[in-house]
Amino acid sequence: MSKDIRGSQMSMRYHYLTRAAELQARARMESNEMDRREYENLARQFLRLAEQTDRNYPTYQPSPKLRRQS
């Protein structure tokens, strides 16, 4: 894993989502059914990693009471 994606939760989530999209695209292009299924399975695993990153490192969103009124 390269240094530029290792540090931040947002960049890890983006990395996982990008990788999932790449694998889904590759699955669509694959003519061999077993290979296609494997790419689809890998894509699902990367989507799960992205979801897990969201659960483990939720982004801060201030409560409505703390938001500045405009």
Backbone as CSV, one residue per row, in Angstrom:
resi,resn,N_x,N_y,N_z,CA_x,CA_y,CA_z,C_x,C_y,C_z
1,MET,0.852,-1.171,0.000,0.000,0.000,0.000,0.895,1.230,0.000
2,SER,0.567,2.190,-0.800,1.412,3.378,-0.898,1.165,4.320,0.268
3,LYS,2.152,5.154,0.556,2.076,6.071,1.683,0.942,7.072,1.551
4,ASP,0.600,7.463,0.338,-0.405,8.510,0.160,-1.815,8.078,0.544
5,ILE,-2.092,6.779,0.675,-3.437,6.357,1.055,-3.477,5.735,2.439
6,ARG,-2.343,5.560,3.075,-2.316,4.840,4.331,-2.837,5.661,5.506
7,GLY,-2.665,6.961,5.492,-2.929,7.762,6.668,-4.361,8.142,6.931
8,SER,-5.105,8.518,5.964,-6.413,9.100,6.249,-7.542,8.139,5.946
9,GLN,-8.576,8.222,6.794,-9.749,7.373,6.630,-10.439,7.654,5.303
10,MET,-10.523,8.933,4.928,-11.182,9.286,3.676,-10.433,8.704,2.486
11,SER,-9.117,8.775,2.512,-8.372,8.260,1.373,-8.446,6.732,1.318
12,MET,-8.507,6.070,2.478,-8.656,4.614,2.472,-10.019,4.231,1.908
13,ARG,-11.056,4.941,2.342,-12.401,4.667,1.830,-12.434,4.861,0.318
14,TYR,-11.840,5.941,-0.157,-11.784,6.215,-1.593,-11.018,5.111,-2.316
15,HIS,-9.913,4.686,-1.742,-9.114,3.601,-2.338,-9.959,2.335,-2.486
16,TYR,-10.671,1.956,-1.423,-11.494,0.749,-1.473,-12.621,0.874,-2.495
17,LEU,-13.268,2.015,-2.538,-14.358,2.215,-3.499,-13.844,2.214,-4.933
18,THR,-12.692,2.825,-5.142,-12.092,2.836,-6.483,-11.728,1.431,-6.920
19,ARG,-11.124,0.683,-6.017,-10.728,-0.695,-6.334,-11.964,-1.548,-6.630
20,ALA,-13.029,-1.366,-5.867,-14.270,-2.106,-6.105,-14.828,-1.792,-7.490
21,ALA,-14.804,-0.532,-7.868,-15.309,-0.134,-9.185,-14.463,-0.749,-10.296
22,GLU,-13.147,-0.775,-10.097,-12.260,-1.379,-11.101,-12.564,-2.870,-11.266
23,LEU,-12.769,-3.547,-10.148,-13.054,-4.983,-10.211,-14.429,-5.264,-10.810
24,GLN,-15.405,-4.416,-10.523,-16.726,-4.583,-11.132,-16.650,-4.398,-12.649
25,ALA,-15.878,-3.422,-13.084,-15.715,-3.199,-14.518,-15.027,-4.397,-15.170
26,ARG,-14.026,-4.911,-14.490,-13.314,-6.070,-15.030,-14.235,-7.293,-15.102
27,ALA,-15.098,-7.441,-14.104,-16.050,-8.557,-14.115,-16.991,-8.450,-15.311
28,ARG,-17.444,-7.235,-15.622,-18.347,-7.050,-16.765,-17.669,-7.420,-18.082
29,MET,-16.360,-7.247,-18.155,-15.626,-7.527,-19.390,-15.201,-8.998,-19.504
30,GLU,-15.286,-9.724,-18.408,-14.777,-11.097,-18.362,-15.753,-12.065,-19.020
31,SER,-15.245,-12.899,-19.919,-16.101,-13.879,-20.585,-16.154,-15.203,-19.818
32,ASN,-15.131,-15.514,-19.065,-15.110,-16.743,-18.282,-15.950,-16.539,-17.026
33,GLU,-16.974,-17.371,-16.847,-17.918,-17.189,-15.748,-17.259,-17.299,-14.376
34,MET,-16.368,-18.249,-14.204,-15.709,-18.408,-12.902,-14.846,-17.188,-12.577
35,ASP,-14.128,-16.693,-13.556,-13.315,-15.495,-13.335,-14.200,-14.287,-13.045
36,ARG,-15.296,-14.175,-13.791,-16.216,-13.069,-13.571,-16.758,-13.084,-12.136
37,ARG,-17.157,-14.243,-11.669,-17.665,-14.358,-10.296,-16.595,-13.999,-9.271
38,GLU,-15.378,-14.387,-9.536,-14.296,-14.059,-8.607,-14.069,-12.545,-8.543
39,TYR,-14.084,-11.886,-9.687,-13.957,-10.422,-9.694,-15.121,-9.767,-8.948
40,GLU,-16.316,-10.300,-9.135,-17.479,-9.760,-8.432,-17.341,-9.949,-6.924
41,ASN,-16.848,-11.125,-6.509,-16.630,-11.381,-5.082,-15.582,-10.430,-4.505
42,LEU,-14.514,-10.235,-5.232,-13.474,-9.309,-4.770,-14.017,-7.883,-4.663
43,ALA,-14.818,-7.483,-5.626,-15.417,-6.148,-5.597,-16.283,-5.992,-4.353
44,ARG,-17.077,-7.013,-4.028,-17.910,-6.954,-2.823,-17.062,-6.835,-1.560
45,GLN,-15.941,-7.520,-1.537,-15.058,-7.434,-0.368,-14.509,-6.016,-0.202
46,PHE,-14.151,-5.381,-1.304,-13.651,-4.006,-1.213,-14.764,-3.045,-0.791
47,LEU,-15.990,-3.302,-1.222,-17.112,-2.476,-0.757,-17.322,-2.655,0.748
48,ARG,-17.170,-3.875,1.222,-17.288,-4.111,2.669,-16.187,-3.387,3.433
49,LEU,-14.983,-3.381,2.886,-13.896,-2.649,3.533,-14.209,-1.154,3.626
50,ALA,-14.784,-0.611,2.567,-15.158,0.809,2.582,-16.217,1.063,3.650
51,GLU,-17.201,0.178,3.746,-18.242,0.325,4.773,-17.653,0.192,6.169
52,GLN,-16.732,-0.741,6.332,-16.089,-0.934,7.630,-15.283,0.301,8.017
53,THR,-14.634,0.914,7.061,-13.890,2.138,7.331,-14.833,3.214,7.829
54,ASP,-16.011,3.323,7.236,-17.007,4.299,7.678,-17.467,4.010,9.105
55,ARG,-17.687,2.738,9.425,-18.150,2.383,10.771,-17.068,2.622,11.821
56,ASN,-15.841,2.274,11.489,-14.753,2.384,12.461,-14.267,3.810,12.649
57,TYR,-14.425,4.634,11.633,-13.942,6.012,11.686,-15.030,6.947,11.178
58,PRO,-16.105,7.101,11.958,-17.187,7.975,11.477,-16.698,9.416,11.346
59,THR,-17.195,10.067,10.331,-16.813,11.461,10.132,-17.621,12.329,11.081
60,TYR,-17.008,13.361,11.575,-17.649,14.249,12.542,-18.677,15.118,11.847
61,GLN,-19.873,15.128,12.406,-20.929,16.018,11.932,-21.554,16.649,13.167
62,PRO,-21.431,17.961,13.308,-21.963,18.609,14.505,-23.476,18.422,14.618
63,SER,-23.934,18.370,15.853,-25.375,18.222,16.065,-26.075,19.490,15.590
64,PRO,-27.364,19.394,15.278,-28.091,20.575,14.796,-28.011,21.754,15.765
65,LYS,-27.956,21.487,17.070,-27.885,22.553,18.061,-26.574,23.330,17.965
66,LEU,-25.499,22.660,17.538,-24.192,23.286,17.487,-23.937,24.031,16.169
67,ARG,-24.735,23.729,15.166,-24.547,24.406,13.872,-24.912,25.876,13.977
68,ARG,-24.148,26.688,13.333,-24.391,28.137,13.363,-25.670,28.463,12.599
69,GLN,-26.508,29.242,13.212,-27.746,29.687,12.564,-27.423,30.810,11.587
70,SER,-27.986,30.765,10.380,-27.735,31.847,9.430,-28.995,32.584,9.087
